[in-house]
Amino acid sequence: MKAVKRAIVELSKDPEHRDHAAASDLVRACFDSEDYKEGVQAFLEKRRPRFQGR
C-alpha cells in the first residue's frame, strides 16, 4: 500500500517534479518481498498463498 500511495502522490505532481527514483525503490521492495515470492510460488504450485506480511 505504501508503494501505491507514493506512486499516486508522484503522479499527481507536475512531471518535472516527480521523484521517479523513490517510487521505483518502493516498487522494487514489493517485488523483493517474501510475500511476493510466496504469491508467485503458490500460483505456480496451484495453491492458495500463505502471506505473512513480509
mmCIF entry with sequence, helices, sheets and N, C-alpha, C, O atoms, coordinates in Angstrom:
data_MODEL
# 
_entry.id   MODEL 
# 
_entity.id                         1 
_entity.type                       polymer 
_entity.pdbx_number_of_molecules   1 
# 
_entity_poly.entity_id                      1 
_entity_poly.type                           'polypeptide(L)' 
_entity_poly.nstd_linkage                   no 
_entity_poly.nstd_monomer                   no 
_entity_poly.pdbx_seq_one_letter_code       MKAVKRAIVELSKDPEHRDHAAASDLVRACFDSEDYKEGVQAFLEKRRPRFQGR 
_entity_poly.pdbx_seq_one_letter_code_can   MKAVKRAIVELSKDPEHRDHAAASDLVRACFDSEDYKEGVQAFLEKRRPRFQGR 
_entity_poly.pdbx_strand_id                 A 
# 
loop_
_entity_poly_seq.entity_id 
_entity_poly_seq.num 
_entity_poly_seq.mon_id 
_entity_poly_seq.hetero 
1 1  MET n 
1 2  LYS n 
1 3  ALA n 
1 4  VAL n 
1 5  LYS n 
1 6  ARG n 
1 7  ALA n 
1 8  ILE n 
1 9  VAL n 
1 10 GLU n 
1 11 LEU n 
1 12 SER n 
1 13 LYS n 
1 14 ASP n 
1 15 PRO n 
1 16 GLU n 
1 17 HIS n 
1 18 ARG n 
1 19 ASP n 
1 20 HIS n 
1 21 ALA n 
1 22 ALA n 
1 23 ALA n 
1 24 SER n 
1 25 ASP n 
1 26 LEU n 
1 27 VAL n 
1 28 ARG n 
1 29 ALA n 
1 30 CYS n 
1 31 PHE n 
1 32 ASP n 
1 33 SER n 
1 34 GLU n 
1 35 ASP n 
1 36 TYR n 
1 37 LYS n 
1 38 GLU n 
1 39 GLY n 
1 40 VAL n 
1 41 GLN n 
1 42 ALA n 
1 43 PHE n 
1 44 LEU n 
1 45 GLU n 
1 46 LYS n 
1 47 ARG n 
1 48 ARG n 
1 49 PRO n 
1 50 ARG n 
1 51 PHE n 
1 52 GLN n 
1 53 GLY n 
1 54 ARG n 
# 
_struct_asym.id          A 
_struct_asym.entity_id   1 
# 
loop_
_struct_conf.conf_type_id 
_struct_conf.id 
_struct_conf.pdbx_PDB_helix_id 
_struct_conf.beg_label_comp_id 
_struct_conf.beg_label_asym_id 
_struct_conf.beg_label_seq_id 
_struct_conf.pdbx_beg_PDB_ins_code 
_struct_conf.end_label_comp_id 
_struct_conf.end_label_asym_id 
_struct_conf.end_label_seq_id 
_struct_conf.pdbx_end_PDB_ins_code 
_struct_conf.beg_auth_comp_id 
_struct_conf.beg_auth_asym_id 
_struct_conf.beg_auth_seq_id 
_struct_conf.end_auth_comp_id 
_struct_conf.end_auth_asym_id 
_struct_conf.end_auth_seq_id 
_struct_conf.pdbx_PDB_helix_class 
_struct_conf.details 
_struct_conf.pdbx_PDB_helix_length 
HELX_P HELX_P1 AA1 LYS A 2  ? LEU A 11 ? LYS A 2  LEU A 11 1 ? 10 
HELX_P HELX_P2 AA2 PRO A 15 ? HIS A 17 ? PRO A 15 HIS A 17 5 ? 3  
HELX_P HELX_P3 AA3 HIS A 20 ? ASP A 32 ? HIS A 20 ASP A 32 1 ? 13 
HELX_P HELX_P4 AA4 GLU A 34 ? LEU A 44 ? GLU A 34 LEU A 44 1 ? 11 
# 
_struct_conf_type.id          HELX_P 
_struct_conf_type.criteria    ? 
_struct_conf_type.reference   ? 
# 
loop_
_atom_site.group_PDB 
_atom_site.id 
_atom_site.type_symbol 
_atom_site.label_atom_id 
_atom_site.label_alt_id 
_atom_site.label_comp_id 
_atom_site.label_asym_id 
_atom_site.label_entity_id 
_atom_site.label_seq_id 
_atom_site.pdbx_PDB_ins_code 
_atom_site.Cartn_x 
_atom_site.Cartn_y 
_atom_site.Cartn_z 
_atom_site.occupancy 
_atom_site.B_iso_or_equiv 
_atom_site.pdbx_formal_charge 
_atom_site.auth_seq_id 
_atom_site.auth_comp_id 
_atom_site.auth_asym_id 
_atom_site.auth_atom_id 
_atom_site.pdbx_PDB_model_num 
ATOM 1   N N  . MET A 1 1  ? 0.823  -1.192  0.000   1.00 0.00 ? 1  MET A N  1 
ATOM 2   C CA . MET A 1 1  ? 0.000  0.000   0.000   1.00 0.00 ? 1  MET A CA 1 
ATOM 3   C C  . MET A 1 1  ? 0.870  1.260   0.000   1.00 0.00 ? 1  MET A C  1 
ATOM 4   O O  . MET A 1 1  ? 0.538  2.265   -0.630  1.00 0.00 ? 1  MET A O  1 
ATOM 5   N N  . LYS A 1 2  ? 1.972  1.181   0.710   1.00 0.00 ? 2  LYS A N  1 
ATOM 6   C CA . LYS A 1 2  ? 2.861  2.349   0.762   1.00 0.00 ? 2  LYS A CA 1 
ATOM 7   C C  . LYS A 1 2  ? 3.359  2.717   -0.629  1.00 0.00 ? 2  LYS A C  1 
ATOM 8   O O  . LYS A 1 2  ? 3.402  3.897   -0.978  1.00 0.00 ? 2  LYS A O  1 
ATOM 9   N N  . ALA A 1 3  ? 3.736  1.719   -1.428  1.00 0.00 ? 3  ALA A N  1 
ATOM 10  C CA . ALA A 1 3  ? 4.229  1.978   -2.780  1.00 0.00 ? 3  ALA A CA 1 
ATOM 11  C C  . ALA A 1 3  ? 3.137  2.559   -3.660  1.00 0.00 ? 3  ALA A C  1 
ATOM 12  O O  . ALA A 1 3  ? 3.395  3.466   -4.451  1.00 0.00 ? 3  ALA A O  1 
ATOM 13  N N  . VAL A 1 4  ? 1.926  2.048   -3.533  1.00 0.00 ? 4  VAL A N  1 
ATOM 14  C CA . VAL A 1 4  ? 0.815  2.552   -4.336  1.00 0.00 ? 4  VAL A CA 1 
ATOM 15  C C  . VAL A 1 4  ? 0.508  3.999   -3.973  1.00 0.00 ? 4  VAL A C  1 
ATOM 16  O O  . VAL A 1 4  ? 0.312  4.835   -4.855  1.00 0.00 ? 4  VAL A O  1 
ATOM 17  N N  . LYS A 1 5  ? 0.465  4.292   -2.690  1.00 0.00 ? 5  LYS A N  1 
ATOM 18  C CA . LYS A 1 5  ? 0.186  5.657   -2.253  1.00 0.00 ? 5  LYS A CA 1 
ATOM 19  C C  . LYS A 1 5  ? 1.261  6.619   -2.754  1.00 0.00 ? 5  LYS A C  1 
ATOM 20  O O  . LYS A 1 5  ? 0.957  7.725   -3.199  1.00 0.00 ? 5  LYS A O  1 
ATOM 21  N N  . ARG A 1 6  ? 2.517  6.187   -2.675  1.00 0.00 ? 6  ARG A N  1 
ATOM 22  C CA . ARG A 1 6  ? 3.621  7.046   -3.142  1.00 0.00 ? 6  ARG A CA 1 
ATOM 23  C C  . ARG A 1 6  ? 3.521  7.272   -4.642  1.00 0.00 ? 6  ARG A C  1 
ATOM 24  O O  . ARG A 1 6  ? 3.749  8.383   -5.120  1.00 0.00 ? 6  ARG A O  1 
ATOM 25  N N  . ALA A 1 7  ? 3.181  6.227   -5.385  1.00 0.00 ? 7  ALA A N  1 
ATOM 26  C CA . ALA A 1 7  ? 3.035  6.372   -6.830  1.00 0.00 ? 7  ALA A CA 1 
ATOM 27  C C  . ALA A 1 7  ? 1.935  7.368   -7.168  1.00 0.00 ? 7  ALA A C  1 
ATOM 28  O O  . ALA A 1 7  ? 2.093  8.179   -8.080  1.00 0.00 ? 7  ALA A O  1 
ATOM 29  N N  . ILE A 1 8  ? 0.832  7.315   -6.448  1.00 0.00 ? 8  ILE A N  1 
ATOM 30  C CA . ILE A 1 8  ? -0.263 8.258   -6.681  1.00 0.00 ? 8  ILE A CA 1 
ATOM 31  C C  . ILE A 1 8  ? 0.184  9.692   -6.388  1.00 0.00 ? 8  ILE A C  1 
ATOM 32  O O  . ILE A 1 8  ? -0.113 10.612  -7.150  1.00 0.00 ? 8  ILE A O  1 
ATOM 33  N N  . VAL A 1 9  ? 0.895  9.868   -5.286  1.00 0.00 ? 9  VAL A N  1 
ATOM 34  C CA . VAL A 1 9  ? 1.399  11.205  -4.933  1.00 0.00 ? 9  VAL A CA 1 
ATOM 35  C C  . VAL A 1 9  ? 2.325  11.721  -6.023  1.00 0.00 ? 9  VAL A C  1 
ATOM 36  O O  . VAL A 1 9  ? 2.220  12.875  -6.439  1.00 0.00 ? 9  VAL A O  1 
ATOM 37  N N  . GLU A 1 10 ? 3.233  10.866  -6.488  1.00 0.00 ? 10 GLU A N  1 
ATOM 38  C CA . GLU A 1 10 ? 4.183  11.300  -7.514  1.00 0.00 ? 10 GLU A CA 1 
ATOM 39  C C  . GLU A 1 10 ? 3.474  11.605  -8.834  1.00 0.00 ? 10 GLU A C  1 
ATOM 40  O O  . GLU A 1 10 ? 3.835  12.564  -9.516  1.00 0.00 ? 10 GLU A O  1 
ATOM 41  N N  . LEU A 1 11 ? 2.484  10.816  -9.199  1.00 0.00 ? 11 LEU A N  1 
ATOM 42  C CA . LEU A 1 11 ? 1.762  11.053  -10.454 1.00 0.00 ? 11 LEU A CA 1 
ATOM 43  C C  . LEU A 1 11 ? 0.915  12.314  -10.415 1.00 0.00 ? 11 LEU A C  1 
ATOM 44  O O  . LEU A 1 11 ? 0.598  12.891  -11.456 1.00 0.00 ? 11 LEU A O  1 
ATOM 45  N N  . SER A 1 12 ? 0.550  12.739  -9.217  1.00 0.00 ? 12 SER A N  1 
ATOM 46  C CA . SER A 1 12 ? -0.251 13.955  -9.106  1.00 0.00 ? 12 SER A CA 1 
ATOM 47  C C  . SER A 1 12 ? 0.604  15.224  -9.244  1.00 0.00 ? 12 SER A C  1 
ATOM 48  O O  . SER A 1 12 ? 0.068  16.323  -9.390  1.00 0.00 ? 12 SER A O  1 
ATOM 49  N N  . LYS A 1 13 ? 1.914  15.068  -9.196  1.00 0.00 ? 13 LYS A N  1 
ATOM 50  C CA . LYS A 1 13 ? 2.835  16.197  -9.349  1.00 0.00 ? 13 LYS A CA 1 
ATOM 51  C C  . LYS A 1 13 ? 3.078  16.489  -10.822 1.00 0.00 ? 13 LYS A C  1 
ATOM 52  O O  . LYS A 1 13 ? 2.827  15.650  -11.688 1.00 0.00 ? 13 LYS A O  1 
ATOM 53  N N  . ASP A 1 14 ? 3.568  17.686  -11.088 1.00 0.00 ? 14 ASP A N  1 
ATOM 54  C CA . ASP A 1 14 ? 3.993  18.015  -12.444 1.00 0.00 ? 14 ASP A CA 1 
ATOM 55  C C  . ASP A 1 14 ? 5.151  17.088  -12.812 1.00 0.00 ? 14 ASP A C  1 
ATOM 56  O O  . ASP A 1 14 ? 5.971  16.763  -11.953 1.00 0.00 ? 14 ASP A O  1 
ATOM 57  N N  . PRO A 1 15 ? 5.233  16.659  -14.067 1.00 0.00 ? 15 PRO A N  1 
ATOM 58  C CA . PRO A 1 15 ? 6.271  15.699  -14.480 1.00 0.00 ? 15 PRO A CA 1 
ATOM 59  C C  . PRO A 1 15 ? 7.699  16.082  -14.085 1.00 0.00 ? 15 PRO A C  1 
ATOM 60  O O  . PRO A 1 15 ? 8.494  15.209  -13.736 1.00 0.00 ? 15 PRO A O  1 
ATOM 61  N N  . GLU A 1 16 ? 8.027  17.351  -14.135 1.00 0.00 ? 16 GLU A N  1 
ATOM 62  C CA . GLU A 1 16 ? 9.404  17.752  -13.809 1.00 0.00 ? 16 GLU A CA 1 
ATOM 63  C C  . GLU A 1 16 ? 9.703  17.705  -12.313 1.00 0.00 ? 16 GLU A C  1 
ATOM 64  O O  . GLU A 1 16 ? 10.865 17.815  -11.920 1.00 0.00 ? 16 GLU A O  1 
ATOM 65  N N  . HIS A 1 17 ? 8.682  17.546  -11.472 1.00 0.00 ? 17 HIS A N  1 
ATOM 66  C CA . HIS A 1 17 ? 8.879  17.496  -10.024 1.00 0.00 ? 17 HIS A CA 1 
ATOM 67  C C  . HIS A 1 17 ? 8.704  16.100  -9.430  1.00 0.00 ? 17 HIS A C  1 
ATOM 68  O O  . HIS A 1 17 ? 8.795  15.932  -8.214  1.00 0.00 ? 17 HIS A O  1 
ATOM 69  N N  . ARG A 1 18 ? 8.458  15.114  -10.259 1.00 0.00 ? 18 ARG A N  1 
ATOM 70  C CA . ARG A 1 18 ? 8.238  13.747  -9.771  1.00 0.00 ? 18 ARG A CA 1 
ATOM 71  C C  . ARG A 1 18 ? 9.547  13.097  -9.360  1.00 0.00 ? 18 ARG A C  1 
ATOM 72  O O  . ARG A 1 18 ? 10.579 13.284  -10.004 1.00 0.00 ? 18 ARG A O  1 
ATOM 73  N N  . ASP A 1 19 ? 9.491  12.333  -8.281  1.00 0.00 ? 19 ASP A N  1 
ATOM 74  C CA . ASP A 1 19 ? 10.662 11.590  -7.790  1.00 0.00 ? 19 ASP A CA 1 
ATOM 75  C C  . ASP A 1 19 ? 10.526 10.134  -8.241  1.00 0.00 ? 19 ASP A C  1 
ATOM 76  O O  . ASP A 1 19 ? 10.058 9.275   -7.494  1.00 0.00 ? 19 ASP A O  1 
ATOM 77  N N  . HIS A 1 20 ? 10.944 9.886   -9.469  1.00 0.00 ? 20 HIS A N  1 
ATOM 78  C CA . HIS A 1 20 ? 10.821 8.549   -10.049 1.00 0.00 ? 20 HIS A CA 1 
ATOM 79  C C  . HIS A 1 20 ? 11.671 7.530   -9.293  1.00 0.00 ? 20 HIS A C  1 
ATOM 80  O O  . HIS A 1 20 ? 11.274 6.373   -9.157  1.00 0.00 ? 20 HIS A O  1 
ATOM 81  N N  . ALA A 1 21 ? 12.810 7.940   -8.811  1.00 0.00 ? 21 ALA A N  1 
ATOM 82  C CA . ALA A 1 21 ? 13.706 7.014   -8.118  1.00 0.00 ? 21 ALA A CA 1 
ATOM 83  C C  . ALA A 1 21 ? 13.076 6.494   -6.826  1.00 0.00 ? 21 ALA A C  1 
ATOM 84  O O  . ALA A 1 21 ? 13.161 5.303   -6.528  1.00 0.00 ? 21 ALA A O  1 
ATOM 85  N N  . ALA A 1 22 ? 12.455 7.369   -6.074  1.00 0.00 ? 22 ALA A N  1 
ATOM 86  C CA . ALA A 1 22 ? 11.823 6.945   -4.820  1.00 0.00 ? 22 ALA A CA 1 
ATOM 87  C C  . ALA A 1 22 ? 10.670 5.988   -5.087  1.00 0.00 ? 22 ALA A C  1 
ATOM 88  O O  . ALA A 1 22 ? 10.524 4.981   -4.394  1.00 0.00 ? 22 ALA A O  1 
ATOM 89  N N  . ALA A 1 23 ? 9.853  6.296   -6.087  1.00 0.00 ? 23 ALA A N  1 
ATOM 90  C CA . ALA A 1 23 ? 8.737  5.414   -6.431  1.00 0.00 ? 23 ALA A CA 1 
ATOM 91  C C  . ALA A 1 23 ? 9.253  4.067   -6.925  1.00 0.00 ? 23 ALA A C  1 
ATOM 92  O O  . ALA A 1 23 ? 8.706  3.023   -6.568  1.00 0.00 ? 23 ALA A O  1 
ATOM 93  N N  . SER A 1 24 ? 10.287 4.084   -7.730  1.00 0.00 ? 24 SER A N  1 
ATOM 94  C CA . SER A 1 24 ? 10.875 2.837   -8.232  1.00 0.00 ? 24 SER A CA 1 
ATOM 95  C C  . SER A 1 24 ? 11.451 1.993   -7.104  1.00 0.00 ? 24 SER A C  1 
ATOM 96  O O  . SER A 1 24 ? 11.322 0.769   -7.119  1.00 0.00 ? 24 SER A O  1 
ATOM 97  N N  . ASP A 1 25 ? 12.076 2.625   -6.139  1.00 0.00 ? 25 ASP A N  1 
ATOM 98  C CA . ASP A 1 25 ? 12.628 1.888   -4.993  1.00 0.00 ? 25 ASP A CA 1 
ATOM 99  C C  . ASP A 1 25 ? 11.535 1.167   -4.217  1.00 0.00 ? 25 ASP A C  1 
ATOM 100 O O  . ASP A 1 25 ? 11.722 0.028   -3.788  1.00 0.00 ? 25 ASP A O  1 
ATOM 101 N N  . LEU A 1 26 ? 10.393 1.827   -4.037  1.00 0.00 ? 26 LEU A N  1 
ATOM 102 C CA . LEU A 1 26 ? 9.289  1.198   -3.314  1.00 0.00 ? 26 LEU A CA 1 
ATOM 103 C C  . LEU A 1 26 ? 8.701  0.033   -4.101  1.00 0.00 ? 26 LEU A C  1 
ATOM 104 O O  . LEU A 1 26 ? 8.356  -0.995  -3.518  1.00 0.00 ? 26 LEU A O  1 
ATOM 105 N N  . VAL A 1 27 ? 8.586  0.182   -5.398  1.00 0.00 ? 27 VAL A N  1 
ATOM 106 C CA . VAL A 1 27 ? 8.079  -0.916  -6.227  1.00 0.00 ? 27 VAL A CA 1 
ATOM 107 C C  . VAL A 1 27 ? 9.053  -2.089  -6.198  1.00 0.00 ? 27 VAL A C  1 
ATOM 108 O O  . VAL A 1 27 ? 8.637  -3.243  -6.101  1.00 0.00 ? 27 VAL A O  1 
ATOM 109 N N  . ARG A 1 28 ? 10.333 -1.798  -6.282  1.00 0.00 ? 28 ARG A N  1 
ATOM 110 C CA . ARG A 1 28 ? 11.358 -2.847  -6.217  1.00 0.00 ? 28 ARG A CA 1 
ATOM 111 C C  . ARG A 1 28 ? 11.270 -3.595  -4.889  1.00 0.00 ? 28 ARG A C  1 
ATOM 112 O O  . ARG A 1 28 ? 11.417 -4.816  -4.851  1.00 0.00 ? 28 ARG A O  1 
ATOM 113 N N  . ALA A 1 29 ? 11.032 -2.869  -3.812  1.00 0.00 ? 29 ALA A N  1 
ATOM 114 C CA . ALA A 1 29 ? 10.908 -3.507  -2.499  1.00 0.00 ? 29 ALA A CA 1 
ATOM 115 C C  . ALA A 1 29 ? 9.717  -4.462  -2.476  1.00 0.00 ? 29 ALA A C  1 
ATOM 116 O O  . ALA A 1 29 ? 9.777  -5.514  -1.840  1.00 0.00 ? 29 ALA A O  1 
ATOM 117 N N  . CYS A 1 30 ? 8.637  -4.100  -3.166  1.00 0.00 ? 30 CYS A N  1 
ATOM 118 C CA . CYS A 1 30 ? 7.474  -5.004  -3.246  1.00 0.00 ? 30 CYS A CA 1 
ATOM 119 C C  . CYS A 1 30 ? 7.860  -6.300  -3.940  1.00 0.00 ? 30 CYS A C  1 
ATOM 120 O O  . CYS A 1 30 ? 7.539  -7.385  -3.455  1.00 0.00 ? 30 CYS A O  1 
ATOM 121 N N  . PHE A 1 31 ? 8.547  -6.194  -5.069  1.00 0.00 ? 31 PHE A N  1 
ATOM 122 C CA . PHE A 1 31 ? 8.926  -7.381  -5.819  1.00 0.00 ? 31 PHE A CA 1 
ATOM 123 C C  . PHE A 1 31 ? 9.968  -8.229  -5.082  1.00 0.00 ? 31 PHE A C  1 
ATOM 124 O O  . PHE A 1 31 ? 10.072 -9.431  -5.329  1.00 0.00 ? 31 PHE A O  1 
ATOM 125 N N  . ASP A 1 32 ? 10.723 -7.623  -4.197  1.00 0.00 ? 32 ASP A N  1 
ATOM 126 C CA . ASP A 1 32 ? 11.727 -8.356  -3.419  1.00 0.00 ? 32 ASP A CA 1 
ATOM 127 C C  . ASP A 1 32 ? 11.153 -8.954  -2.136  1.00 0.00 ? 32 ASP A C  1 
ATOM 128 O O  . ASP A 1 32 ? 11.855 -9.677  -1.429  1.00 0.00 ? 32 ASP A O  1 
ATOM 129 N N  . SER A 1 33 ? 9.903  -8.667  -1.830  1.00 0.00 ? 33 SER A N  1 
ATOM 130 C CA . SER A 1 33 ? 9.323  -9.115  -0.553  1.00 0.00 ? 33 SER A CA 1 
ATOM 131 C C  . SER A 1 33 ? 9.062  -10.616 -0.524  1.00 0.00 ? 33 SER A C  1 
ATOM 132 O O  . SER A 1 33 ? 8.871  -11.249 -1.562  1.00 0.00 ? 33 SER A O  1 
ATOM 133 N N  . GLU A 1 34 ? 9.059  -11.162 0.666   1.00 0.00 ? 34 GLU A N  1 
ATOM 134 C CA . GLU A 1 34 ? 8.761  -12.585 0.853   1.00 0.00 ? 34 GLU A CA 1 
ATOM 135 C C  . GLU A 1 34 ? 7.336  -12.911 0.416   1.00 0.00 ? 34 GLU A C  1 
ATOM 136 O O  . GLU A 1 34 ? 7.091  -13.977 -0.149  1.00 0.00 ? 34 GLU A O  1 
ATOM 137 N N  . ASP A 1 35 ? 6.398  -12.008 0.671   1.00 0.00 ? 35 ASP A N  1 
ATOM 138 C CA . ASP A 1 35 ? 5.010  -12.253 0.272   1.00 0.00 ? 35 ASP A CA 1 
ATOM 139 C C  . ASP A 1 35 ? 4.879  -12.324 -1.249  1.00 0.00 ? 35 ASP A C  1 
ATOM 140 O O  . ASP A 1 35 ? 4.119  -13.147 -1.760  1.00 0.00 ? 35 ASP A O  1 
ATOM 141 N N  . TYR A 1 36 ? 5.594  -11.490 -1.968  1.00 0.00 ? 36 TYR A N  1 
ATOM 142 C CA . TYR A 1 36 ? 5.540  -11.560 -3.435  1.00 0.00 ? 36 TYR A CA 1 
ATOM 143 C C  . TYR A 1 36 ? 6.058  -12.905 -3.917  1.00 0.00 ? 36 TYR A C  1 
ATOM 144 O O  . TYR A 1 36 ? 5.448  -13.549 -4.771  1.00 0.00 ? 36 TYR A O  1 
ATOM 145 N N  . LYS A 1 37 ? 7.193  -13.326 -3.360  1.00 0.00 ? 37 LYS A N  1 
ATOM 146 C CA . LYS A 1 37 ? 7.773  -14.616 -3.746  1.00 0.00 ? 37 LYS A CA 1 
ATOM 147 C C  . LYS A 1 37 ? 6.818  -15.756 -3.410  1.00 0.00 ? 37 LYS A C  1 
ATOM 148 O O  . LYS A 1 37 ? 6.674  -16.697 -4.190  1.00 0.00 ? 37 LYS A O  1 
ATOM 149 N N  . GLU A 1 38 ? 6.172  -15.675 -2.262  1.00 0.00 ? 38 GLU A N  1 
ATOM 150 C CA . GLU A 1 38 ? 5.190  -16.693 -1.873  1.00 0.00 ? 38 GLU A CA 1 
ATOM 151 C C  . GLU A 1 38 ? 4.013  -16.699 -2.839  1.00 0.00 ? 38 GLU A C  1 
ATOM 152 O O  . GLU A 1 38 ? 3.528  -17.766 -3.217  1.00 0.00 ? 38 GLU A O  1 
ATOM 153 N N  . GLY A 1 39 ? 3.552  -15.524 -3.241  1.00 0.00 ? 39 GLY A N  1 
ATOM 154 C CA . GLY A 1 39 ? 2.436  -15.447 -4.179  1.00 0.00 ? 39 GLY A CA 1 
ATOM 155 C C  . GLY A 1 39 ? 2.758  -16.091 -5.512  1.00 0.00 ? 39 GLY A C  1 
ATOM 156 O O  . GLY A 1 39 ? 1.934  -16.816 -6.069  1.00 0.00 ? 39 GLY A O  1 
ATOM 157 N N  . VAL A 1 40 ? 3.945  -15.834 -6.026  1.00 0.00 ? 40 VAL A N  1 
ATOM 158 C CA . VAL A 1 40 ? 4.367  -16.433 -7.291  1.00 0.00 ? 40 VAL A CA 1 
ATOM 159 C C  . VAL A 1 40 ? 4.487  -17.945 -7.147  1.00 0.00 ? 40 VAL A C  1 
ATOM 160 O O  . VAL A 1 40 ? 4.017  -18.701 -7.997  1.00 0.00 ? 40 VAL A O  1 
ATOM 161 N N  . GLN A 1 41 ? 5.119  -18.371 -6.067  1.00 0.00 ? 41 GLN A N  1 
ATOM 162 C CA . GLN A 1 41 ? 5.304  -19.813 -5.843  1.00 0.00 ? 41 GLN A CA 1 
ATOM 163 C C  . GLN A 1 41 ? 3.967  -20.517 -5.691  1.00 0.00 ? 41 GLN A C  1 
ATOM 164 O O  . GLN A 1 41 ? 3.772  -21.595 -6.252  1.00 0.00 ? 41 GLN A O  1 
ATOM 165 N N  . ALA A 1 42 ? 3.053  -19.934 -4.952  1.00 0.00 ? 42 ALA A N  1 
ATOM 166 C CA . ALA A 1 42 ? 1.731  -20.526 -4.771  1.00 0.00 ? 42 ALA A CA 1 
ATOM 167 C C  . ALA A 1 42 ? 0.999  -20.617 -6.108  1.00 0.00 ? 42 ALA A C  1 
ATOM 168 O O  . ALA A 1 42 ? 0.337  -21.617 -6.386  1.00 0.00 ? 42 ALA A O  1 
ATOM 169 N N  . PHE A 1 43 ? 1.114  -19.589 -6.924  1.00 0.00 ? 43 PHE A N  1 
ATOM 170 C CA . PHE A 1 43 ? 0.486  -19.614 -8.243  1.00 0.00 ? 43 PHE A CA 1 
ATOM 171 C C  . PHE A 1 43 ? 1.045  -20.759 -9.081  1.00 0.00 ? 43 PHE A C  1 
ATOM 172 O O  . PHE A 1 43 ? 0.286  -21.494 -9.714  1.00 0.00 ? 43 PHE A O  1 
ATOM 173 N N  . LEU A 1 44 ? 2.351  -20.912 -9.088  1.00 0.00 ? 44 LEU A N  1 
ATOM 174 C CA . LEU A 1 44 ? 2.981  -21.972 -9.874  1.00 0.00 ? 44 LEU A CA 1 
ATOM 175 C C  . LEU A 1 44 ? 2.592  -23.362 -9.368  1.00 0.00 ? 44 LEU A C  1 
ATOM 176 O O  . LEU A 1 44 ? 2.484  -24.312 -10.143 1.00 0.00 ? 44 LEU A O  1 
ATOM 177 N N  . GLU A 1 45 ? 2.385  -23.458 -8.053  1.00 0.00 ? 45 GLU A N  1 
ATOM 178 C CA . GLU A 1 45 ? 2.003  -24.737 -7.448  1.00 0.00 ? 45 GLU A CA 1 
ATOM 179 C C  . GLU A 1 45 ? 0.488  -24.929 -7.408  1.00 0.00 ? 45 GLU A C  1 
ATOM 180 O O  . GLU A 1 45 ? 0.002  -25.944 -6.911  1.00 0.00 ? 45 GLU A O  1 
ATOM 181 N N  . LYS A 1 46 ? -0.248 -23.963 -7.925  1.00 0.00 ? 46 LYS A N  1 
ATOM 182 C CA . LYS A 1 46 ? -1.721 -24.002 -7.969  1.00 0.00 ? 46 LYS A CA 1 
ATOM 183 C C  . LYS A 1 46 ? -2.326 -24.238 -6.583  1.00 0.00 ? 46 LYS A C  1 
ATOM 184 O O  . LYS A 1 46 ? -3.161 -25.120 -6.380  1.00 0.00 ? 46 LYS A O  1 
ATOM 185 N N  . ARG A 1 47 ? -1.866 -23.409 -5.640  1.00 0.00 ? 47 ARG A N  1 
ATOM 186 C CA . ARG A 1 47 ? -2.378 -23.478 -4.269  1.00 0.00 ? 47 ARG A CA 1 
ATOM 187 C C  . ARG A 1 47 ? -2.630 -22.071 -3.765  1.00 0.00 ? 47 ARG A C  1 
ATOM 188 O O  . ARG A 1 47 ? -2.185 -21.098 -4.374  1.00 0.00 ? 47 ARG A O  1 
ATOM 189 N N  . ARG A 1 48 ? -3.339 -21.964 -2.659  1.00 0.00 ? 48 ARG A N  1 
ATOM 190 C CA . ARG A 1 48 ? -3.573 -20.653 -2.050  1.00 0.00 ? 48 ARG A CA 1 
ATOM 191 C C  . ARG A 1 48 ? -2.274 -20.169 -1.398  1.00 0.00 ? 48 ARG A C  1 
ATOM 192 O O  . ARG A 1 48 ? -1.568 -20.954 -0.765  1.00 0.00 ? 48 ARG A O  1 
ATOM 193 N N  . PRO A 1 49 ? -1.960 -18.885 -1.550  1.00 0.00 ? 49 PRO A N  1 
ATOM 194 C CA . PRO A 1 49 ? -0.759 -18.357 -0.916  1.00 0.00 ? 49 PRO A CA 1 
ATOM 195 C C  . PRO A 1 49 ? -0.923 -18.220 0.596   1.00 0.00 ? 49 PRO A C  1 
ATOM 196 O O  . PRO A 1 49 ? -2.028 -18.018 1.099   1.00 0.00 ? 49 PRO A O  1 
ATOM 197 N N  . ARG A 1 50 ? 0.165  -18.329 1.289   1.00 0.00 ? 50 ARG A N  1 
ATOM 198 C CA . ARG A 1 50 ? 0.190  -18.125 2.742   1.00 0.00 ? 50 ARG A CA 1 
ATOM 199 C C  . ARG A 1 50 ? 1.031  -16.877 3.029   1.00 0.00 ? 50 ARG A C  1 
ATOM 200 O O  . ARG A 1 50 ? 2.216  -16.961 3.351   1.00 0.00 ? 50 ARG A O  1 
ATOM 201 N N  . PHE A 1 51 ? 0.374  -15.708 2.901   1.00 0.00 ? 51 PHE A N  1 
ATOM 202 C CA . PHE A 1 51 ? 1.048  -14.435 3.108   1.00 0.00 ? 51 PHE A CA 1 
ATOM 203 C C  . PHE A 1 51 ? 1.300  -14.192 4.592   1.00 0.00 ? 51 PHE A C  1 
ATOM 204 O O  . PHE A 1 51 ? 0.490  -14.564 5.442   1.00 0.00 ? 51 PHE A O  1 
ATOM 205 N N  . GLN A 1 52 ? 2.430  -13.566 4.890   1.00 0.00 ? 52 GLN A N  1 
ATOM 206 C CA . GLN A 1 52 ? 2.811  -13.318 6.273   1.00 0.00 ? 52 GLN A CA 1 
ATOM 207 C C  . GLN A 1 52 ? 3.102  -11.845 6.567   1.00 0.00 ? 52 GLN A C  1 
ATOM 208 O O  . GLN A 1 52 ? 3.549  -11.505 7.662   1.00 0.00 ? 52 GLN A O  1 
ATOM 209 N N  . GLY A 1 53 ? 2.850  -10.990 5.605   1.00 0.00 ? 53 GLY A N  1 
ATOM 210 C CA . GLY A 1 53 ? 3.100  -9.567  5.835   1.00 0.00 ? 53 GLY A CA 1 
ATOM 211 C C  . GLY A 1 53 ? 4.564  -9.188  5.810   1.00 0.00 ? 53 GLY A C  1 
ATOM 212 O O  . GLY A 1 53 ? 4.969  -8.221  6.455   1.00 0.00 ? 53 GLY A O  1 
ATOM 213 N N  . ARG A 1 54 ? 5.360  -9.941  5.071   1.00 0.00 ? 54 ARG A N  1 
ATOM 214 C CA . ARG A 1 54 ? 6.795  -9.641  4.985   1.00 0.00 ? 54 ARG A CA 1 
ATOM 215 C C  . ARG A 1 54 ? 7.205  -9.453  3.557   1.00 0.00 ? 54 ARG A C  1 
ATOM 216 O O  . ARG A 1 54 ? 8.377  -9.194  3.281   1.00 0.00 ? 54 ARG A O  1 
# 
